[in-house]
């Protein structure tokens, strides 16, 4: 095999480079920023990028490009017609986010249930005042989108004694789910009406854009907690604001937003029943190790001409 030129748009540790070279000893690895990358595109065969990067122009400038791997699950930065119509293979890092995201979800549920968000505000004011607390034990959790992240959330929720409902496109047997619903709107609303906590774990596609609207918040219990760790675009944000202002739902834990960073004039910032985290649910000290492990697994398959993991349907974006 002739030398394969790999361009990675992120800093790599020596252990990461060694893992890549173990699978492809003759590879030439170039680490670059998005601004530096055009220099290396004429000879690039494999490109590893963050899926939110505007990397489509790089792909168009790489005549020998055969494979693009997103270090994220999302690939929105690549979804332009020119790249979608090209023969270049696209894979993502789906499957590596379950541990940190599920822990983030659990932290938000426990924070709301035990009133920790109230305690933090009172601490900032040096104010001692007891407040109501609850338990997540035997509460009902609804997971909208049961992929690898949703399954990890379900597993942790069952370990905490929760009842778990979930919806997905294809009905399957699921070990940690008490009842699985199809993905149609009527079934979704039926599931939401039973939930104390609703977790959105959907990819952002044409069919999921602004999928959560006022009718869905209205279908939820008034005390229900809405948590979005997917993409902001899956929710019609103005409807979410309305639902919170009118107390159609009890609270919201939000890691993702329609516009990021969340604009300073968003009413979400000042709502006492909202917790905002700045798109950090998937972050972990182990993130890049897991991403490179998946990349090198696929690199071995690529070198052998085998079936690749996590191939993206570029027309659907997932």
C-alpha positions, 0 to 999 in steps of 0.5 A: 500500500502506498503512503496514506496521508491522514490529516487530523484537525485536533491536537493529538498526544503521542499515544494517539499517534502511536495508536494510529501508526499501529494500525497503519505503520506507513501512514503520514499523520499531519495535525492541523488547525482548520486554518492550516488544513488547506495546505495539506488537502492536495495530498489528503486521503483521510480527514478527521474533523469535528463534525461542527466544523465548516469542513466541506470546503476542505473536502472539495479541495482534496482530490485524493480524499477517500474518507472523512471521520467526524470526531463527534456524533454530529456531522452538520458542518459537512452537510452541504450538497457538494459533499453529500453528492461526492463518493467520499465515505463519511463516518462518525464517533457515535457510541463513545458519548454514552458514559459522560452524557448519561452521567450529565443527565443523571446529575441534572435529574438529581439536581432538580429532584433534590433542589440543589439548584435552589441551594446554590442560589440561596448560598450565593445570597447567604440565605438559609431556607429549607425547600421541598425535595423529591426522589427519582426512585420509582419516577417515570423517565421517557427517552426520546431517541434510543441510540447508544446514549439513550441506552446508557441513560436507560441503564443508569435510570433502571439502576436508580429504580426508575420506570423507563419508557423510550421511543425509537424508529424501529421497535426492538427488544431493549433490556433496560426499557419497560415499554418501547413506543414507535416514533409517530407523534401520537405515540410520542404524546402518549409517552410524554403524558406519563413521564416525570422526566423527559430526555431528548437524545435525537440526532438533528435531521430534517425530520427532527428539526423543531420536533418538540413544539408546544403541543408536546410540552402541553402533553407533559405533566405540569411538574415534568422536567425536560432535559435536552442533551441532543441538539438545540434545533430539535426543539422550537425554543420559543415554545419551550420558553412559553411552556416554562413561563406558563408552567406547562412543565416544571423545569428544564435542564438544557445543554444545547440551544438553537444558537450557541453560545446562548444569546445574553438576552435569552429569557432562559438565563434568568428562569429559576426553573432552568439549568443551563450548561454550555454544551458540555454533556459529552465532554470527558477527560477520556473523550479523545482516547475513545474517539481515536480508539474508534477511529483506529478500529475503522482505520484497520477496517479501511486498510483491510477493505472491510466493513466500516463502523458508523457509516453516515447516510450523507443524504439523511445526515445520520 
